[in-house]
């Protein structure tokens, strides 16, 4: 085995820690799903107060009303995510030998705290108008709230993968080509998610009502332009670029001689998820943003980012451990 592919002798696989971080990474997608549903049905202000909901942790009627259920469930799941992240950060601080992994734990905790504050301010500042803008300050905060959620997904996945048995005991050094393509795809996905979040919270999801063309008579470019149309069109262009890039990344992983069987399976799933995401985007236009379809589109987007980042992080494992070695 290449000498750089082995960890320092003091590093050991900790099954309980690995499983708990894995549970945390699964829960974050529950949180993303509930957040996406809340936005899709316009339930972000189902309760005008925060951190309690109508002054209670168990507000009356929240299980019978869909809007209240979506918003309160999102708040409760966020609280659970915060508790999980506290446990992960403290556990890593007490038992993890690698300083950079401990630092990731504190970063994850910091992001969760900031996310909670942004989510609360989004409610409390909903009525505060911003001169020159159609959205209030609270409504504007939905954009950084959505973007930061995606960054948190990546940080948590980095921790999970770094604590896994394959990373610690069965490393697989991967070639430079896979690493570079993976980085490019992660960058494109983050850009797409920023555009998508801004588009979604600006009410631009249906700024262009035809697909794949931008006009009813078959034109590829919109006839009339404004900020909403520009955001929507940019989202479509990036989707085409990502379709090619992610497929190329999957092919590169499949052809990489040192890629593990799990990495090859993940690459195949990446192509399937990309196709599903495109179909969901088409269905959003056809159904005029049906809540279930729109929620699914957001969740699959988060999974795509998570899976792409996971593969890219694994591909950089050798370099990460070497650069952090004392």
C-alpha positions as a Python dict, from the first residue, in 0.01 Angstrom:
ca = {
    (1, 'X'): (0, 0, 0),
    (2, 'X'): (117, 354, -78),
    (3, 'X'): (259, 504, 242),
    (4, 'X'): (44, 815, 214),
    (5, 'X'): (-277, 613, 215),
    (6, 'X'): (-244, 497, 576),
    (7, 'X'): (-349, 702, 873),
    (8, 'X'): (-131, 770, 1174),
    (9, 'X'): (-127, 469, 1411),
    (10, 'X'): (-318, 663, 1680),
    (11, 'X'): (-624, 706, 1456),
    (12, 'X'): (-887, 440, 1519),
    (13, 'X'): (-1231, 373, 1382),
    (14, 'X'): (-1502, 448, 1639),
    (15, 'X'): (-1821, 263, 1543),
    (16, 'X'): (-2056, 444, 1781),
    (17, 'X'): (-1935, 787, 1671),
    (18, 'X'): (-1951, 687, 1305),
    (19, 'X'): (-2308, 559, 1338),
    (20, 'X'): (-2424, 866, 1529),
    (21, 'X'): (-2283, 1106, 1271),
    (22, 'X'): (-2452, 892, 1006),
    (23, 'X'): (-2786, 933, 1183),
    (24, 'X'): (-2725, 1307, 1193),
    (25, 'X'): (-2657, 1317, 819),
    (26, 'X'): (-2985, 1134, 757),
    (27, 'X'): (-3180, 1367, 983),
    (28, 'X'): (-3059, 1676, 799),
    (29, 'X'): (-3254, 1564, 493),
    (30, 'X'): (-3568, 1535, 707),
    (31, 'X'): (-3505, 1897, 805),
    (32, 'X'): (-3449, 2000, 442),
    (33, 'X'): (-3769, 1823, 335),
    (34, 'X'): (-3981, 1996, 597),
    (35, 'X'): (-3823, 2332, 515),
    (36, 'X'): (-3891, 2281, 145),
    (37, 'X'): (-4253, 2181, 216),
    (38, 'X'): (-4302, 2488, 435),
    (39, 'X'): (-4185, 2717, 156),
    (40, 'X'): (-4374, 2528, -116),
    (41, 'X'): (-4710, 2578, 56),
    (42, 'X'): (-4629, 2932, 176),
    (43, 'X'): (-4640, 2838, 545),
    (44, 'X'): (-4336, 3028, 663),
    (45, 'X'): (-4552, 3267, 867),
    (46, 'X'): (-4801, 3011, 999),
    (47, 'X'): (-4688, 3130, 1342),
    (48, 'X'): (-4598, 3497, 1389),
    (49, 'X'): (-4377, 3439, 1693),
    (50, 'X'): (-4044, 3267, 1758),
    (51, 'X'): (-3889, 3056, 1912),
    (52, 'X'): (-4227, 2932, 2037),
    (53, 'X'): (-4525, 2879, 1809),
    (54, 'X'): (-4827, 3080, 1924),
    (55, 'X'): (-4652, 3098, 2259),
    (56, 'X'): (-4622, 2720, 2295),
    (57, 'X'): (-4395, 2432, 2204),
    (58, 'X'): (-4713, 2235, 2132),
    (59, 'X'): (-4951, 2489, 1973),
    (60, 'X'): (-5318, 2403, 1947),
    (61, 'X'): (-5430, 2255, 1616),
    (62, 'X'): (-5086, 2217, 1456),
    (63, 'X'): (-5150, 1851, 1375),
    (64, 'X'): (-5476, 1929, 1194),
    (65, 'X'): (-5367, 2227, 982),
    (66, 'X'): (-5115, 2155, 702),
    (67, 'X'): (-4951, 2498, 713),
    (68, 'X'): (-4907, 2488, 1089),
    (69, 'X'): (-4790, 2127, 1073),
    (70, 'X'): (-4525, 2207, 811),
    (71, 'X'): (-4386, 2512, 991),
    (72, 'X'): (-4395, 2369, 1344),
    (73, 'X'): (-4248, 2036, 1229),
    (74, 'X'): (-3970, 2232, 1061),
    (75, 'X'): (-3900, 2415, 1385),
    (76, 'X'): (-3904, 2096, 1592),
    (77, 'X'): (-3680, 1912, 1346),
    (78, 'X'): (-3441, 2208, 1354),
    (79, 'X'): (-3427, 2184, 1733),
    (80, 'X'): (-3350, 1812, 1710),
    (81, 'X'): (-3082, 1885, 1450),
    (82, 'X'): (-2928, 2137, 1688),
    (83, 'X'): (-2916, 1883, 1971),
    (84, 'X'): (-2764, 1621, 1740),
    (85, 'X'): (-2500, 1869, 1627),
    (86, 'X'): (-2411, 1960, 1986),
    (87, 'X'): (-2356, 1592, 2065),
    (88, 'X'): (-2142, 1545, 1752),
    (89, 'X'): (-1926, 1851, 1824),
    (90, 'X'): (-1867, 1755, 2189),
    (91, 'X'): (-1809, 1389, 2104),
    (92, 'X'): (-1552, 1482, 1842),
    (93, 'X'): (-1385, 1728, 2080),
    (94, 'X'): (-1346, 1457, 2345),
    (95, 'X'): (-1253, 1152, 2137),
    (96, 'X'): (-1136, 1250, 1788),
    (97, 'X'): (-757, 1255, 1743),
    (98, 'X'): (-758, 1465, 1424),
    (99, 'X'): (-774, 1835, 1490),
    (100, 'X'): (-930, 1919, 1153),
    (101, 'X'): (-1221, 1682, 1218),
    (102, 'X'): (-1279, 1841, 1560),
    (103, 'X'): (-1278, 2180, 1390),
    (104, 'X'): (-1542, 2061, 1141),
    (105, 'X'): (-1760, 1964, 1438),
    (106, 'X'): (-1745, 2317, 1578),
    (107, 'X'): (-1812, 2461, 1232),
    (108, 'X'): (-2123, 2243, 1204),
    (109, 'X'): (-2243, 2365, 1543),
    (110, 'X'): (-2177, 2727, 1449),
    (111, 'X'): (-2376, 2692, 1127),
    (112, 'X'): (-2671, 2538, 1311),
    (113, 'X'): (-2676, 2825, 1561),
    (114, 'X'): (-2662, 3085, 1284),
    (115, 'X'): (-2932, 2897, 1090),
    (116, 'X'): (-3160, 2901, 1391),
    (117, 'X'): (-3109, 3275, 1439),
    (118, 'X'): (-3170, 3350, 1071),
    (119, 'X'): (-3485, 3136, 1077),
    (120, 'X'): (-3611, 3323, 1383),
    (121, 'X'): (-3531, 3665, 1240),
    (122, 'X'): (-3706, 3567, 918),
    (123, 'X'): (-4028, 3545, 1126),
    (124, 'X'): (-3970, 3840, 1356),
    (125, 'X'): (-3867, 4077, 1076),
    (126, 'X'): (-4131, 3969, 825),
    (127, 'X'): (-4316, 4300, 847),
    (128, 'X'): (-4005, 4521, 820),
    (129, 'X'): (-4012, 4679, 475),
    (130, 'X'): (-3693, 4746, 278),
    (131, 'X'): (-3713, 5060, 61),
    (132, 'X'): (-3688, 4979, -309),
    (133, 'X'): (-3756, 4606, -269),
    (134, 'X'): (-4076, 4406, -300),
    (135, 'X'): (-3969, 4166, -23),
    (136, 'X'): (-3950, 4255, 345),
    (137, 'X'): (-3627, 4206, 539),
    (138, 'X'): (-3764, 3887, 690),
    (139, 'X'): (-3850, 3750, 347),
    (140, 'X'): (-3502, 3835, 221),
    (141, 'X'): (-3351, 3625, 499),
    (142, 'X'): (-3503, 3316, 338),
    (143, 'X'): (-3225, 3324, 78),
    (144, 'X'): (-2922, 3300, 312),
    (145, 'X'): (-3121, 3052, 523),
    (146, 'X'): (-3161, 2822, 223),
    (147, 'X'): (-2801, 2860, 104),
    (148, 'X'): (-2651, 2801, 448),
    (149, 'X'): (-2856, 2483, 480),
    (150, 'X'): (-2674, 2339, 178),
    (151, 'X'): (-2334, 2431, 322),
    (152, 'X'): (-2431, 2258, 646),
    (153, 'X'): (-2515, 1942, 451),
    (154, 'X'): (-2161, 1944, 307),
    (155, 'X'): (-1992, 2002, 645),
    (156, 'X'): (-2191, 1722, 806),
    (157, 'X'): (-2114, 1481, 522),
    (158, 'X'): (-1744, 1568, 551),
    (159, 'X'): (-1757, 1465, 918),
    (160, 'X'): (-1951, 1147, 848),
    (161, 'X'): (-1715, 1034, 574),
    (162, 'X'): (-1403, 1119, 777),
    (163, 'X'): (-1533, 904, 1065),
    (164, 'X'): (-1625, 608, 843),
    (165, 'X'): (-1439, 278, 835),
    (166, 'X'): (-1342, 299, 463),
    (167, 'X'): (-1180, 642, 519),
    (168, 'X'): (-982, 523, 823),
    (169, 'X'): (-904, 160, 748),
    (170, 'X'): (-953, 108, 373),
    (171, 'X'): (-842, 424, 192),
    (172, 'X'): (-841, 430, -189),
    (173, 'X'): (-617, 697, -348),
    (174, 'X'): (-802, 840, -649),
    (175, 'X'): (-655, 1013, -953),
    (176, 'X'): (-627, 1386, -1014),
    (177, 'X'): (-886, 1388, -1294),
    (178, 'X'): (-1165, 1269, -1065),
    (179, 'X'): (-1065, 1520, -798),
    (180, 'X'): (-1072, 1816, -1037),
    (181, 'X'): (-1402, 1723, -1203),
    (182, 'X'): (-1557, 1667, -860),
    (183, 'X'): (-1450, 2011, -742),
    (184, 'X'): (-1594, 2169, -1054),
    (185, 'X'): (-1926, 1990, -1009),
    (186, 'X'): (-1949, 2092, -642),
    (187, 'X'): (-1888, 2453, -740),
    (188, 'X'): (-2153, 2440, -1013),
    (189, 'X'): (-2404, 2278, -777),
    (190, 'X'): (-2351, 2543, -511),
    (191, 'X'): (-2396, 2815, -774),
    (192, 'X'): (-2711, 2647, -901),
    (193, 'X'): (-2851, 2615, -549),
    (194, 'X'): (-2785, 2985, -481),
    (195, 'X'): (-2965, 3077, -804),
    (196, 'X'): (-3247, 2833, -728),
    (197, 'X'): (-3293, 2958, -372),
    (198, 'X'): (-3301, 3320, -488),
    (199, 'X'): (-3542, 3231, -769),
    (200, 'X'): (-3767, 3031, -539),
    (201, 'X'): (-3797, 3301, -274),
    (202, 'X'): (-3837, 3576, -535),
    (203, 'X'): (-4148, 3409, -677),
    (204, 'X'): (-3973, 3335, -1007),
    (205, 'X'): (-4046, 2963, -1024),
    (206, 'X'): (-4302, 3022, -1300),
    (207, 'X'): (-4142, 3328, -1461),
    (208, 'X'): (-4114, 3118, -1780),
    (209, 'X'): (-4423, 2904, -1834),
    (210, 'X'): (-4307, 2684, -2122),
    (211, 'X'): (-4051, 2404, -2134),
    (212, 'X'): (-3799, 2330, -2281),
    (213, 'X'): (-3849, 2644, -2492),
    (214, 'X'): (-3875, 2985, -2330),
    (215, 'X'): (-4164, 3110, -2546),
    (216, 'X'): (-4489, 2950, -2668),
    (217, 'X'): (-4374, 2980, -3031),
    (218, 'X'): (-4057, 2777, -2969),
    (219, 'X'): (-3800, 3045, -2894),
    (220, 'X'): (-3504, 2947, -2678),
    (221, 'X'): (-3457, 3297, -2536),
    (222, 'X'): (-3730, 3481, -2343),
    (223, 'X'): (-3900, 3765, -2530),
    (224, 'X'): (-3921, 3992, -2226),
    (225, 'X'): (-3659, 4017, -1955),
    (226, 'X'): (-3670, 4118, -1590),
    (227, 'X'): (-3497, 3996, -1273),
    (228, 'X'): (-3734, 3704, -1226),
    (229, 'X'): (-3707, 3589, -1586),
    (230, 'X'): (-3328, 3622, -1571),
    (231, 'X'): (-3308, 3409, -1256),
    (232, 'X'): (-3535, 3145, -1402),
    (233, 'X'): (-3346, 3133, -1732),
    (234, 'X'): (-3009, 3115, -1551),
    (235, 'X'): (-3146, 2820, -1350),
    (236, 'X'): (-3233, 2637, -1672),
    (237, 'X'): (-2896, 2706, -1835),
    (238, 'X'): (-2710, 2585, -1527),
    (239, 'X'): (-2928, 2272, -1525),
    (240, 'X'): (-2809, 2185, -1876),
    (241, 'X'): (-2445, 2248, -1782),
    (242, 'X'): (-2483, 2039, -1467),
    (243, 'X'): (-2647, 1756, -1657),
    (244, 'X'): (-2335, 1726, -1873),
    (245, 'X'): (-2090, 1788, -1588),
    (246, 'X'): (-2242, 1540, -1344),
    (247, 'X'): (-2265, 1272, -1611),
    (248, 'X'): (-1899, 1332, -1694),
    (249, 'X'): (-1810, 1310, -1325),
    (250, 'X'): (-1995, 980, -1292),
    (251, 'X'): (-1814, 839, -1596),
    (252, 'X'): (-1477, 955, -1456),
    (253, 'X'): (-1547, 781, -1123),
    (254, 'X'): (-1658, 460, -1297),
    (255, 'X'): (-1340, 458, -1506),
    (256, 'X'): (-1110, 535, -1213),
    (257, 'X'): (-915, 213, -1142),
    (258, 'X'): (-878, 290, -771),
    (259, 'X'): (-1242, 381, -709),
    (260, 'X'): (-1417, 153, -460),
    (261, 'X'): (-1730, -42, -541),
    (262, 'X'): (-1931, 198, -324),
    (263, 'X'): (-1798, 497, -517),
    (264, 'X'): (-1892, 336, -847),
    (265, 'X'): (-2243, 265, -719),
    (266, 'X'): (-2274, 625, -599),
    (267, 'X'): (-2165, 747, -943),
    (268, 'X'): (-2442, 546, -1106),
    (269, 'X'): (-2692, 688, -856),
    (270, 'X'): (-2566, 1037, -942),
    (271, 'X'): (-2675, 996, -1305),
    (272, 'X'): (-3018, 864, -1202),
    (273, 'X'): (-3072, 1150, -958),
    (274, 'X'): (-2970, 1405, -1221),
    (275, 'X'): (-3230, 1268, -1461),
    (276, 'X'): (-3493, 1266, -1186),
    (277, 'X'): (-3411, 1627, -1098),
    (278, 'X'): (-3457, 1739, -1457),
    (279, 'X'): (-3790, 1557, -1479),
    (280, 'X'): (-3907, 1717, -1153),
    (281, 'X'): (-3813, 2058, -1291),
    (282, 'X'): (-4023, 1994, -1599),
    (283, 'X'): (-4311, 1874, -1383),
    (284, 'X'): (-4301, 2194, -1175),
    (285, 'X'): (-4380, 2393, -1490),
    (286, 'X'): (-4649, 2150, -1606),
    (287, 'X'): (-4826, 2140, -1266),
    (288, 'X'): (-4778, 2511, -1192),
    (289, 'X'): (-4557, 2445, -890),
    (290, 'X'): (-4754, 2169, -721),
    (291, 'X'): (-4627, 2158, -362),
    (292, 'X'): (-4525, 1791, -359),
    (293, 'X'): (-4333, 1820, -686),
    (294, 'X'): (-4159, 2142, -582),
    (295, 'X'): (-4062, 1993, -246),
    (296, 'X'): (-3922, 1686, -418),
    (297, 'X'): (-3718, 1905, -653),
    (298, 'X'): (-3558, 2086, -358),
    (299, 'X'): (-3483, 1764, -170),
    (300, 'X'): (-3333, 1588, -472),
    (301, 'X'): (-3117, 1896, -532),
    (302, 'X'): (-2982, 1870, -177),
    (303, 'X'): (-2917, 1497, -221),
    (304, 'X'): (-2734, 1564, -549),
    (305, 'X'): (-2508, 1814, -375),
    (306, 'X'): (-2450, 1579, -84),
    (307, 'X'): (-2365, 1282, -304),
    (308, 'X'): (-2138, 1484, -533),
    (309, 'X'): (-1960, 1636, -235),
    (310, 'X'): (-1924, 1292, -74),
    (311, 'X'): (-1756, 1148, -383),
    (312, 'X'): (-1531, 1453, -418),
    (313, 'X'): (-1437, 1444, -49),
    (314, 'X'): (-1350, 1075, -75),
    (315, 'X'): (-1140, 1145, -383),
    (316, 'X'): (-940, 1403, -182),
    (317, 'X'): (-896, 1178, 123),
    (318, 'X'): (-529, 1111, 67),
    (319, 'X'): (-441, 1479, 27),
    (320, 'X'): (-653, 1587, 323),
    (321, 'X'): (-489, 1343, 564),
    (322, 'X'): (-137, 1419, 439),
    (323, 'X'): (-186, 1795, 471),
    (324, 'X'): (-320, 1760, 826),
    (325, 'X'): (-51, 1519, 949),
    (326, 'X'): (180, 1670, 1216),
}
